[in-house]
Amino acid sequence: EITVSETEGTSGNGEIACAIDVNGEIDLSATNLVPHLNNILKNTIIKSEEDIIKTMDAVCLNIAFNPAVKCGLEQALYTILAQKKKTSLAEIFGKQKERIKIQANISFLESKNDYLLDIQEIIGKNPDYVKFKVGKNLLLESWAIKQLHSINSRIKINIDANQAFASTREALKFLKLVDNVNLLWAEQLIRKDDFDGWTELKKHTTVPL
C-alpha cells in the first residue's frame, strides 16, 4: 500500500501489486523509490484531474519503469481528489449502471483437497469467471477445472499457462483433457514467438486463443 499525504492534511491510499513475474517489481524496488517520489511530489497540491495528469507526467519523466508503483501512486492521488470533491472514485471515473463482472483466480496448488477448498471459497464469492493457472501438474489441474465445472457450470472458465507448455502437442493434450468444460479462452499456452506452433494450435482447437 502507498499513502500520499498533503501538508494540509488530506491523504489518499493506493494499492501496489509488486510481482517479479508480472511487472518485474519486488517490494524493495518499490520502497527504494520513496525518496525520489517525495522529491517529485514536493509542494504538489491536487485540486483537479489535470493536476494528477501533470504529476504523473512528472513521475514518468523521472522514473522509467515500476508500473505498479505508478499505478498505486495514481490511485492515491485520485483518492485525495475524491475526498476534496466529496464524492467517490466510482463517480469520478463515471460509474456504470450495469453490474461489474468479477473474475477470480486459482493459482498452482499441491493437492485435490487444496483445490476443493479454494474452489468452495471462490464459489462463495459468486464470480462470473475463474482463471486457472496451468502447466505445472496437468492431471491435477485438469481435475480441478472439471470439478469447478461440475459444481457450478454457470461460472465461465479460462486458463493461463504463462507459456508453460513445451510444445503444441502438449498444449493440445491438455485442452483435450478439459474439452467438456467449454473454456472461454486459453491464454499464453506456448512460447509467444512460436508462430508456427500457434498456427498449428488454431487448426486443431475451437477454444479461443
FIKOLZA-1660 file (N, C-alpha, C; in steps of 0.1 Angstrom, whole numbers, plus 5000, padded with zeros to 4 digits):
% residues 209
   i   px   py   pz ch aa at
   1 5008 4988 5000  A  E  N
   1 5000 5000 5000  A  E CA
   1 5009 5012 5000  A  E  C
   2 5005 5022 4992  A  I  N
   2 5012 5035 4992  A  I CA
   2 5003 5046 4997  A  I  C
   3 5008 5055 5006  A  T  N
   3 5000 5066 5011  A  T CA
   3 5006 5079 5007  A  T  C
   4 4998 5088 5003  A  V  N
   4 5003 5102 4999  A  V CA
   4 4995 5111 5008  A  V  C
   5 5003 5120 5015  A  S  N
   5 4997 5130 5024  A  S CA
   5 5001 5144 5020  A  S  C
   6 4991 5153 5019  A  E  N
   6 4993 5167 5016  A  E CA
   6 4996 5174 5029  A  E  C
   7 5003 5185 5029  A  T  N
   7 5006 5193 5041  A  T CA
   7 4993 5198 5048  A  T  C
   8 4983 5200 5040  A  E  N
   8 4970 5205 5046  A  E CA
   8 4962 5194 5053  A  E  C
   9 4967 5181 5052  A  G  N
   9 4961 5171 5060  A  G CA
   9 4954 5160 5052  A  G  C
  10 4950 5163 5039  A  T  N
  10 4943 5153 5031  A  T CA
  10 4953 5142 5027  A  T  C
  11 4949 5129 5028  A  S  N
  11 4957 5118 5024  A  S CA
  11 4949 5108 5016  A  S  C
  12 4956 5101 5008  A  G  N
  12 4950 5090 5000  A  G CA
  12 4959 5078 4999  A  G  C
  13 4952 5066 4997  A  N  N
  13 4959 5053 4996  A  N CA
  13 4958 5047 4983  A  N  C
  14 4968 5040 4979  A  G  N
  14 4967 5032 4966  A  G CA
  14 4973 5018 4968  A  G  C
  15 4969 5009 4961  A  E  N
  15 4974 4995 4962  A  E CA
  15 4985 4993 4952  A  E  C
  16 4996 4986 4956  A  I  N
  16 5007 4983 4947  A  I CA
  16 5008 4968 4947  A  I  C
  17 5008 4962 4935  A  A  N
  17 5010 4948 4933  A  A CA
  17 5023 4945 4927  A  A  C
  18 5033 4943 4936  A  C  N
  18 5047 4940 4931  A  C CA
  18 5048 4925 4929  A  C  C
  19 5051 4921 4916  A  A  N
  19 5052 4907 4913  A  A CA
  19 5063 4906 4902  A  A  C
  20 5074 4899 4906  A  I  N
  20 5085 4899 4897  A  I CA
  20 5082 4892 4884  A  I  C
  21 5072 4882 4884  A  D  N
  21 5069 4875 4872  A  D CA
  21 5059 4882 4863  A  D  C
  22 5053 4893 4868  A  V  N
  22 5043 4900 4861  A  V CA
  22 5048 4914 4856  A  V  C
  23 5053 4922 4866  A  N  N
  23 5057 4935 4862  A  N CA
  23 5072 4938 4865  A  N  C
  24 5079 4928 4869  A  G  N
  24 5093 4929 4872  A  G CA
  24 5097 4937 4885  A  G  C
  25 5087 4938 4894  A  E  N
  25 5089 4946 4906  A  E CA
  25 5089 4937 4918  A  E  C
  26 5097 4941 4928  A  I  N
  26 5097 4935 4941  A  I CA
  26 5095 4946 4951  A  I  C
  27 5092 4942 4964  A  D  N
  27 5089 4952 4974  A  D CA
  27 5101 4962 4975  A  D  C
  28 5113 4957 4975  A  L  N
  28 5125 4966 4976  A  L CA
  28 5126 4976 4965  A  L  C
  29 5123 4972 4953  A  S  N
  29 5123 4982 4942  A  S CA
  29 5113 4993 4943  A  S  C
  30 5102 4990 4950  A  A  N
  30 5092 5000 4953  A  A CA
  30 5096 5009 4964  A  A  C
  31 5100 5003 4975  A  T  N
  31 5103 5012 4987  A  T CA
  31 5116 5021 4984  A  T  C
  32 5125 5016 4975  A  N  N
  32 5137 5024 4972  A  N CA
  32 5133 5037 4964  A  N  C
  33 5121 5037 4959  A  L  N
  33 5117 5049 4951  A  L CA
  33 5111 5060 4960  A  L  C
  34 5108 5057 4973  A  V  N
  34 5101 5066 4981  A  V CA
  34 5108 5080 4982  A  V  C
  35 5121 5080 4984  A  P  N
  35 5128 5094 4984  A  P CA
  35 5126 5101 4971  A  P  C
  36 5127 5094 4960  A  H  N
  36 5125 5101 4947  A  H CA
  36 5111 5106 4945  A  H  C
  37 5101 5098 4949  A  L  N
  37 5087 5102 4948  A  L CA
  37 5085 5114 4957  A  L  C
  38 5090 5114 4969  A  N  N
  38 5089 5125 4979  A  N CA
  38 5094 5138 4972  A  N  C
  39 5105 5137 4965  A  N  N
  39 5111 5149 4959  A  N CA
  39 5102 5154 4947  A  N  C
  40 5097 5145 4939  A  I  N
  40 5089 5148 4928  A  I CA
  40 5075 5155 4933  A  I  C
  41 5070 5149 4943  A  L  N
  41 5057 5153 4948  A  L CA
  41 5057 5166 4957  A  L  C
  42 5069 5170 4961  A  K  N
  42 5071 5181 4970  A  K CA
  42 5063 5193 4964  A  K  C
  43 5055 5199 4973  A  N  N
  43 5048 5211 4970  A  N CA
  43 5036 5209 4960  A  N  C
  44 5033 5196 4957  A  T  N
  44 5022 5193 4949  A  T CA
  44 5009 5194 4956  A  T  C
  45 4999 5201 4950  A  I  N
  45 4986 5202 4956  A  I CA
  45 4976 5197 4945  A  I  C
  46 4967 5187 4949  A  I  N
  46 4958 5182 4939  A  I CA
  46 4944 5188 4941  A  I  C
  47 4940 5195 4931  A  K  N
  47 4927 5202 4931  A  K CA
  47 4918 5197 4919  A  K  C
  48 4924 5191 4909  A  S  N
  48 4917 5187 4897  A  S CA
  48 4924 5175 4891  A  S  C
  49 4917 5169 4881  A  E  N
  49 4923 5158 4874  A  E CA
  49 4935 5162 4866  A  E  C
  50 4935 5175 4861  A  E  N
  50 4946 5180 4854  A  E CA
  50 4959 5180 4863  A  E  C
  51 4957 5183 4876  A  D  N
  51 4968 5183 4885  A  D CA
  51 4974 5169 4886  A  D  C
  52 4965 5158 4886  A  I  N
  52 4970 5145 4887  A  I CA
  52 4978 5141 4874  A  I  C
  53 4972 5145 4863  A  I  N
  53 4979 5142 4850  A  I CA
  53 4993 5148 4849  A  I  C
  54 4994 5160 4853  A  K  N
  54 5007 5167 4853  A  K CA
  54 5017 5160 4863  A  K  C
  55 5012 5157 4875  A  T  N
  55 5020 5150 4885  A  T CA
  55 5025 5137 4879  A  T  C
  56 5016 5129 4873  A  M  N
  56 5020 5116 4868  A  M CA
  56 5030 5117 4856  A  M  C
  57 5028 5128 4848  A  D  N
  57 5037 5130 4837  A  D CA
  57 5051 5133 4843  A  D  C
  58 5052 5140 4854  A  A  N
  58 5065 5143 4860  A  A CA
  58 5071 5131 4866  A  A  C
  59 5063 5122 4872  A  V  N
  59 5068 5109 4877  A  V CA
  59 5073 5101 4866  A  V  C
  60 5066 5100 4855  A  C  N
  60 5071 5091 4844  A  C CA
  60 5083 5097 4837  A  C  C
  61 5085 5110 4838  A  L  N
  61 5098 5116 4832  A  L CA
  61 5110 5112 4841  A  L  C
  62 5108 5110 4854  A  N  N
  62 5118 5108 4863  A  N CA
  62 5121 5093 4866  A  N  C
  63 5110 5085 4864  A  I  N
  63 5111 5070 4867  A  I CA
  63 5107 5063 4855  A  I  C
  64 5116 5055 4849  A  A  N
  64 5113 5049 4836  A  A CA
  64 5104 5037 4837  A  A  C
  65 5106 5029 4848  A  F  N
  65 5098 5016 4849  A  F CA
  65 5089 5016 4861  A  F  C
  66 5088 5006 4869  A  N  N
  66 5080 5004 4881  A  N CA
  66 5065 5008 4878  A  N  C
  67 5058 5001 4869  A  P  N
  67 5044 5005 4867  A  P CA
  67 5035 5003 4879  A  P  C
  68 5038 4993 4887  A  A  N
  68 5030 4991 4899  A  A CA
  68 5030 5002 4908  A  A  C
  69 5042 5008 4911  A  V  N
  69 5043 5020 4919  A  V CA
  69 5035 5031 4913  A  V  C
  70 5036 5033 4900  A  K  N
  70 5029 5044 4894  A  K CA
  70 5014 5042 4895  A  K  C
  71 5009 5030 4893  A  C  N
  71 4995 5028 4895  A  C CA
  71 4990 5030 4909  A  C  C
  72 4998 5026 4919  A  G  N
  72 4994 5028 4933  A  G CA
  72 4994 5043 4936  A  G  C
  73 5004 5050 4931  A  L  N
  73 5005 5065 4933  A  L CA
  73 4993 5072 4927  A  L  C
  74 4990 5068 4915  A  E  N
  74 4979 5075 4908  A  E CA
  74 4966 5072 4915  A  E  C
  75 4964 5060 4920  A  Q  N
  75 4952 5057 4928  A  Q CA
  75 4951 5066 4940  A  Q  C
  76 4962 5067 4947  A  A  N
  76 4963 5075 4959  A  A CA
  76 4959 5090 4956  A  A  C
  77 4964 5095 4945  A  L  N
  77 4961 5109 4941  A  L CA
  77 4946 5111 4938  A  L  C
  78 4941 5101 4931  A  Y  N
  78 4926 5102 4928  A  Y CA
  78 4918 5100 4941  A  Y  C
  79 4923 5093 4950  A  T  N
  79 4916 5092 4963  A  T CA
  79 4915 5105 4970  A  T  C
  80 4927 5113 4969  A  I  N
  80 4927 5126 4975  A  I CA
  80 4917 5135 4968  A  I  C
  81 4917 5134 4955  A  L  N
  81 4908 5143 4947  A  L CA
  81 4893 5140 4950  A  L  C
  82 4890 5127 4952  A  A  N
  82 4876 5123 4955  A  A CA
  82 4872 5129 4969  A  A  C
  83 4881 5129 4978  A  Q  N
  83 4878 5134 4992  A  Q CA
  83 4875 5149 4990  A  Q  C
  84 4883 5156 4983  A  K  N
  84 4881 5171 4981  A  K CA
  84 4868 5174 4974  A  K  C
  85 4865 5166 4965  A  K  N
  85 4852 5168 4957  A  K CA
  85 4840 5162 4964  A  K  C
  86 4843 5155 4976  A  K  N
  86 4832 5149 4984  A  K CA
  86 4824 5139 4975  A  K  C
  87 4831 5131 4968  A  T  N
  87 4825 5121 4960  A  T CA
  87 4833 5108 4961  A  T  C
  88 4830 5098 4952  A  S  N
  88 4837 5085 4953  A  S CA
  88 4846 5084 4940  A  S  C
  89 4855 5074 4941  A  L  N
  89 4863 5071 4929  A  L CA
  89 4854 5066 4917  A  L  C
  90 4844 5059 4921  A  A  N
  90 4834 5054 4911  A  A CA
  90 4828 5065 4903  A  A  C
  91 4824 5076 4910  A  E  N
  91 4817 5087 4904  A  E CA
  91 4827 5095 4895  A  E  C
  92 4840 5096 4900  A  I  N
  92 4850 5104 4892  A  I CA
  92 4852 5096 4879  A  I  C
  93 4853 5083 4879  A  F  N
  93 4856 5076 4867  A  F CA
  93 4843 5072 4859  A  F  C
  94 4832 5078 4863  A  G  N
  94 4820 5076 4855  A  G CA
  94 4814 5062 4857  A  G  C
  95 4809 5059 4869  A  K  N
  95 4804 5046 4873  A  K CA
  95 4792 5042 4863  A  K  C
  96 4792 5029 4860  A  Q  N
  96 4782 5024 4851  A  Q CA
  96 4770 5017 4859  A  Q  C
  97 4759 5017 4853  A  K  N
  97 4747 5012 4859  A  K CA
  97 4747 4997 4859  A  K  C
  98 4754 4991 4849  A  E  N
  98 4754 4976 4848  A  E CA
  98 4763 4970 4859  A  E  C
  99 4760 4958 4863  A  R  N
  99 4768 4951 4872  A  R CA
  99 4782 4948 4867  A  R  C
 100 4792 4951 4874  A  I  N
 100 4806 4948 4870  A  I CA
 100 4808 4933 4872  A  I  C
 101 4813 4926 4861  A  K  N
 101 4816 4912 4862  A  K CA
 101 4829 4909 4869  A  K  C
 102 4829 4898 4877  A  I  N
 102 4841 4895 4886  A  I CA
 102 4848 4883 4881  A  I  C
 103 4861 4884 4881  A  Q  N
 103 4869 4872 4878  A  Q CA
 103 4877 4868 4890  A  Q  C
 104 4877 4855 4894  A  A  N
 104 4886 4850 4905  A  A CA
 104 4897 4842 4898  A  A  C
 105 4908 4841 4906  A  N  N
 105 4920 4834 4900  A  N CA
 105 4923 4822 4910  A  N  C
 106 4927 4811 4904  A  I  N
 106 4931 4799 4911  A  I CA
 106 4946 4796 4906  A  I  C
 107 4955 4797 4915  A  S  N
 107 4969 4795 4911  A  S CA
 107 4973 4780 4914  A  S  C
 108 4986 4777 4912  A  F  N
 108 4990 4764 4914  A  F CA
 108 4988 4759 4928  A  F  C
 109 4982 4747 4930  A  L  N
 109 4980 4742 4943  A  L CA
 109 4986 4727 4943  A  L  C
 110 4988 4722 4955  A  E  N
 110 4995 4709 4956  A  E CA
 110 4987 4696 4957  A  E  C
 111 4974 4698 4960  A  S  N
 111 4966 4685 4961  A  S CA
 111 4951 4688 4957  A  S  C
 112 4944 4677 4956  A  K  N
 112 4930 4678 4952  A  K CA
 112 4922 4685 4964  A  K  C
 113 4926 4682 4976  A  N  N
 113 4919 4689 4987  A  N CA
 113 4922 4704 4987  A  N  C
 114 4934 4708 4984  A  D  N
 114 4937 4722 4984  A  D CA
 114 4928 4729 4973  A  D  C
 115 4927 4722 4961  A  Y  N
 115 4919 4728 4951  A  Y CA
 115 4904 4729 4955  A  Y  C
 116 4899 4718 4961  A  L  N
 116 4885 4718 4965  A  L CA
 116 4882 4729 4975  A  L  C
 117 4891 4732 4985  A  L  N
 117 4889 4742 4995  A  L CA
 117 4889 4756 4988  A  L  C
 118 4898 4758 4978  A  D  N
 118 4899 4771 4971  A  D CA
 118 4887 4773 4962  A  D  C
 119 4882 4762 4956  A  I  N
 119 4870 4763 4947  A  I CA
 119 4858 4766 4956  A  I  C
 120 4856 4760 4967  A  Q  N
 120 4845 4763 4976  A  Q CA
 120 4845 4777 4980  A  Q  C
 121 4857 4782 4984  A  E  N
 121 4858 4796 4989  A  E CA
 121 4854 4806 4977  A  E  C
 122 4859 4803 4965  A  I  N
 122 4857 4812 4954  A  I CA
 122 4842 4811 4950  A  I  C
 123 4836 4800 4950  A  I  N
 123 4822 4799 4946  A  I CA
 123 4813 4807 4955  A  I  C
 124 4817 4808 4968  A  G  N
 124 4810 4816 4978  A  G CA
 124 4810 4831 4975  A  G  C
 125 4820 4835 4967  A  K  N
 125 4821 4849 4963  A  K CA
 125 4813 4852 4950  A  K  C
 126 4807 4842 4944  A  N  N
 126 4798 4843 4932  A  N CA
 126 4805 4850 4921  A  N  C
 127 4816 4845 4916  A  P  N
 127 4823 4852 4905  A  P CA
 127 4816 4848 4891  A  P  C
 128 4818 4856 4881  A  D  N
 128 4814 4853 4868  A  D CA
 128 4824 4844 4860  A  D  C
 129 4836 4847 4863  A  Y  N
 129 4847 4840 4856  A  Y CA
 129 4857 4835 4866  A  Y  C
 130 4864 4824 4863  A  V  N
 130 4875 4819 4871  A  V CA
 130 4886 4815 4861  A  V  C
 131 4898 4821 4864  A  K  N
 131 4910 4818 4857  A  K CA
 131 4919 4808 4864  A  K  C
 132 4922 4797 4858  A  F  N
 132 4931 4787 4864  A  F CA
 132 4945 4789 4858  A  F  C
 133 4955 4789 4867  A  K  N
 133 4969 4788 4862  A  K CA
 133 4972 4773 4859  A  K  C
 134 4978 4771 4848  A  V  N
 134 4980 4757 4844  A  V CA
 134 4994 4755 4838  A  V  C
 135 4999 4742 4838  A  G  N
 135 5011 4740 4831  A  G CA
 135 5022 4733 4841  A  G  C
 136 5018 4731 4853  A  K  N
 136 5027 4725 4863  A  K CA
 136 5024 4711 4866  A  K  C
 137 5011 4707 4868  A  N  N
 137 5007 4694 4871  A  N CA
 137 4994 4692 4863  A  N  C
 138 4995 4687 4851  A  L  N
 138 4984 4687 4841  A  L CA
 138 4972 4679 4846  A  L  C
 139 4975 4667 4851  A  L  N
 139 4963 4659 4856  A  L CA
 139 4956 4665 4867  A  L  C
 140 4963 4670 4877  A  L  N
 140 4957 4677 4888  A  L CA
 140 4950 4689 4884  A  L  C
 141 4956 4697 4876  A  E  N
 141 4949 4710 4871  A  E CA
 141 4937 4707 4863  A  E  C
 142 4937 4697 4854  A  S  N
 142 4925 4694 4846  A  S CA
 142 4914 4688 4855  A  S  C
 143 4918 4681 4865  A  W  N
 143 4908 4675 4875  A  W CA
 143 4901 4687 4882  A  W  C
 144 4909 4697 4887  A  A  N
 144 4903 4708 4894  A  A CA
 144 4894 4716 4885  A  A  C
 145 4898 4718 4873  A  I  N
 145 4889 4726 4863  A  I CA
 145 4876 4719 4862  A  I  C
 146 4876 4705 4860  A  K  N
 146 4864 4698 4858  A  K CA
 146 4856 4697 4871  A  K  C
 147 4862 4698 4882  A  Q  N
 147 4855 4698 4895  A  Q CA
 147 4847 4711 4896  A  Q  C
 148 4853 4722 4893  A  L  N
 148 4846 4735 4894  A  L CA
 148 4834 4735 4884  A  L  C
 149 4836 4730 4872  A  H  N
 149 4826 4730 4862  A  H CA
 149 4814 4721 4866  A  H  C
 150 4817 4710 4873  A  S  N
 150 4807 4701 4877  A  S CA
 150 4799 4706 4889  A  S  C
 151 4806 4714 4897  A  I  N
 151 4799 4720 4909  A  I CA
 151 4790 4732 4905  A  I  C
 152 4796 4740 4896  A  N  N
 152 4788 4752 4892  A  N CA
 152 4792 4755 4877  A  N  C
 153 4783 4750 4868  A  S  N
 153 4786 4752 4854  A  S CA
 153 4783 4766 4848  A  S  C
 154 4777 4774 4857  A  R  N
 154 4774 4788 4853  A  R CA
 154 4787 4796 4852  A  R  C
 155 4796 4793 4860  A  I  N
 155 4809 4801 4860  A  I CA
 155 4817 4798 4848  A  I  C
 156 4821 4808 4841  A  K  N
 156 4829 4806 4829  A  K CA
 156 4844 4805 4833  A  K  C
 157 4850 4795 4826  A  I  N
 157 4864 4792 4830  A  I CA
 157 4874 4795 4819  A  I  C
 158 4885 4801 4822  A  N  N
 158 4896 4803 4813  A  N CA
 158 4909 4799 4819  A  N  C
 159 4919 4796 4811  A  I  N
 159 4932 4791 4816  A  I CA
 159 4943 4800 4811  A  I  C
 160 4954 4800 4819  A  D  N
 160 4965 4808 4816  A  D CA
 160 4978 4800 4820  A  D  C
 161 4986 4797 4809  A  A  N
 161 4997 4788 4811  A  A CA
 161 5010 4796 4813  A  A  C
 162 5010 4809 4810  A  N  N
 162 5023 4817 4810  A  N CA
 162 5034 4810 4802  A  N  C
 163 5030 4805 4790  A  Q  N
 163 5039 4799 4781  A  Q CA
 163 5046 4786 4786  A  Q  C
 164 5039 4779 4795  A  A  N
 164 5045 4767 4802  A  A CA
 164 5045 4755 4793  A  A  C
 165 5037 4753 4783  A  F  N
 165 5037 4741 4775  A  F CA
 165 5049 4741 4766  A  F  C
 166 5056 4730 4766  A  A  N
 166 5068 4729 4758  A  A CA
 166 5066 4727 4743  A  A  C
 167 5053 4723 4739  A  S  N
 167 5050 4720 4725  A  S CA
 167 5035 4722 4723  A  S  C
 168 5032 4723 4710  A  T  N
 168 5018 4724 4706  A  T CA
 168 5011 4711 4710  A  T  C
 169 5018 4700 4708  A  R  N
 169 5012 4687 4712  A  R CA
 169 5008 4686 4726  A  R  C
 170 5017 4691 4735  A  E  N
 170 5014 4691 4749  A  E CA
 170 5002 4700 4753  A  E  C
 171 5002 4712 4746  A  A  N
 171 4991 4721 4749  A  A CA
 171 4977 4715 4744  A  A  C
 172 4977 4709 4732  A  L  N
 172 4965 4702 4727  A  L CA
 172 4961 4691 4736  A  L  C
 173 4970 4683 4741  A  K  N
 173 4967 4672 4751  A  K CA
 173 4960 4678 4763  A  K  C
 174 4964 4689 4768  A  F  N
 174 4958 4694 4780  A  F CA
 174 4944 4700 4776  A  F  C
 175 4942 4706 4764  A  L  N
 175 4929 4711 4760  A  L CA
 175 4919 4700 4759  A  L  C
 176 4924 4688 4754  A  K  N
 176 4916 4676 4753  A  K CA
 176 4911 4671 4766  A  K  C
 177 4919 4673 4776  A  L  N
 177 4916 4668 4790  A  L CA
 177 4904 4676 4795  A  L  C
 178 4903 4689 4791  A  V  N
 178 4892 4698 4796  A  V CA
 178 4882 4702 4785  A  V  C
 179 4881 4694 4775  A  D  N
 179 4873 4698 4764  A  D CA
 179 4858 4698 4767  A  D  C
 180 4854 4693 4778  A  N  N
 180 4839 4693 4782  A  N CA
 180 4835 4704 4791  A  N  C
 181 4844 4714 4793  A  V  N
 181 4840 4725 4803  A  V CA
 181 4838 4738 4795  A  V  C
 182 4838 4738 4782  A  N  N
 182 4835 4750 4774  A  N CA
 182 4844 4762 4778  A  N  C
 183 4857 4760 4777  A  L  N
 183 4866 4771 4781  A  L CA
 183 4863 4784 4773  A  L  C
 184 4863 4795 4781  A  L  N
 184 4861 4808 4775  A  L CA
 184 4872 4812 4766  A  L  C
 185 4885 4809 4771  A  W  N
 185 4897 4811 4763  A  W CA
 185 4908 4804 4769  A  W  C
 186 4919 4803 4762  A  A  N
 186 4932 4797 4767  A  A CA
 186 4943 4807 4764  A  A  C
 187 4950 4811 4774  A  E  N
 187 4960 4822 4773  A  E CA
 187 4974 4817 4775  A  E  C
 188 4983 4822 4766  A  Q  N
 188 4997 4820 4767  A  Q CA
 188 5001 4806 4769  A  Q  C
 189 4996 4797 4760  A  L  N
 189 4998 4783 4762  A  L CA
 189 5013 4779 4759  A  L  C
 190 5018 4784 4747  A  I  N
 190 5032 4781 4743  A  I CA
 190 5040 4794 4741  A  I  C
 191 5052 4793 4737  A  R  N
 191 5061 4805 4736  A  R CA
 191 5054 4815 4727  A  R  C
 192 5056 4828 4731  A  K  N
 192 5049 4838 4723  A  K CA
 192 5055 4840 4709  A  K  C
 193 5068 4835 4707  A  D  N
 193 5074 4837 4694  A  D CA
 193 5073 4824 4686  A  D  C
 194 5066 4814 4690  A  D  N
 194 5064 4801 4683  A  D CA
 194 5052 4803 4674  A  D  C
 195 5054 4811 4663  A  F  N
 195 5043 4814 4654  A  F CA
 195 5037 4802 4647  A  F  C
 196 5046 4792 4643  A  D  N
 196 5042 4780 4636  A  D CA
 196 5033 4772 4646  A  D  C
 197 5038 4772 4659  A  G  N
 197 5030 4765 4669  A  G CA
 197 5016 4770 4671  A  G  C
 198 5015 4783 4672  A  W  N
 198 5002 4790 4673  A  W CA
 198 4993 4787 4661  A  W  C
 199 4999 4787 4649  A  T  N
 199 4991 4784 4638  A  T CA
 199 4986 4770 4638  A  T  C
 200 4994 4760 4643  A  E  N
 200 4990 4746 4644  A  E CA
 200 4979 4745 4655  A  E  C
 201 4981 4752 4666  A  L  N
 201 4971 4752 4677  A  L CA
 201 4957 4756 4671  A  L  C
 202 4957 4767 4664  A  K  N
 202 4945 4772 4659  A  K CA
 202 4938 4762 4650  A  K  C
 203 4946 4754 4643  A  K  N
 203 4940 4744 4633  A  K CA
 203 4933 4733 4641  A  K  C
 204 4937 4730 4653  A  H  N
 204 4933 4718 4660  A  H CA
 204 4924 4720 4672  A  H  C
 205 4920 4733 4675  A  T  N
 205 4911 4735 4686  A  T CA
 205 4902 4746 4683  A  T  C
 206 4890 4746 4689  A  T  N
 206 4880 4756 4687  A  T CA
 206 4880 4766 4699  A  T  C
 207 4889 4763 4709  A  V  N
 207 4890 4772 4721  A  V CA
 207 4896 4785 4716  A  V  C
 208 4890 4797 4719  A  P  N
 208 4897 4809 4716  A  P CA
 208 4911 4811 4722  A  P  C
 209 4920 4815 4715  A  L  N
 209 4934 4816 4720  A  L CA
 209 4938 4830 4722  A  L  C
% end
